[in-house]
Amino acid sequence: MTNTSKNLNNTPLSDTKPSADQPMSLGKMVLLLLGLMLLLFIFISKQPPTDEIEVLTREGVVTQIQSLNRLQTTAFSVDTIISSKKQGNWYALWQDEQKGLFVAHGRVTAGIDLNKLSASNVQVSEDGKNIDITLPSAEVFEVYLDNIEVYDIDTGVFGLVNIDPKIFNQAQIAGKKQVLAMACRGGMMQMASDNAKKQVQGLFELTGATVTVHALSDGRCIKR
């Protein structure tokens, strides 16, 4: 018994082992956490990119296109000269005859009413990667006369008659017709149809799908 006590008392302190229940230090926990985050980052960065696209349906395509409502794609600015005339009366010896010459500055807007698009105008492949769209015909939206300038006006031989407001009304009506006619001759409907195709095609570019856009026709160049 005496020898055993002597050996225990003479055991050096450096040979004692730490307890297995000793808690991990804060520094080691931080290093371990950083290591796990690094491994997670490397794992994510090594993943191959996915080429999957959102599968579109005919109804989904129609809804997205109709959200554009009336797609105004073209605006023409036109300057034209207008003549307007009021016939004189025989009992006034034609002294009430009036003639006017005006310069009109007008605009015409055209585009496609996408609310007229239906599901029958859209074809989507089963995988949603190919979309074929047929747009309604282009149409004239508005014809404006921004300004009418009086170039010359004649109110009878002696100019004693007041200007008839009908002269200006006739000038406005004739001015809109001429502005529209000049815009039509300038190929406005073709431009409206082509621009609409480009804008609708660009709407689906981010989906990764191959989109083909047609138009029924360029449309009649008349104001409804």
HELIX and SHEET records of a PDB file:
HELIX    1   1 THR A    2  ASN A    9  1                                   8    
HELIX    2   2 LEU A   13  ASP A   15  5                                   3    
HELIX    3   3 LEU A   26  SER A   45  1                                  20    
HELIX    4   4 ARG A   58  GLN A   66  1                                   9    
HELIX    5   5 TRP A   90  ALA A   92  5                                   3    
HELIX    6   6 LEU A  114  LYS A  116  5                                   3    
HELIX    7   7 ALA A  119  ASN A  121  5                                   3    
HELIX    8   8 PRO A  165  ARG A  185  1                                  21    
HELIX    9   9 MET A  188  LEU A  203  1                                  16    
HELIX   10  10 GLU A  205  THR A  207  5                                   3    
SHEET    1   A 3 ARG A  70  LYS A  86  0                                        
SHEET    2   A 3 GLN A  98  ASP A 113 -1                                        
SHEET    3   A 3 GLU A 139  THR A 155 -1                                        
SHEET    1   B 3 VAL A 122  VAL A 124  0                                        
SHEET    2   B 3 ASN A 130  LEU A 135 -1                                        
SHEET    3   B 3 THR A 210  ALA A 215  1                                        
END                                                                             
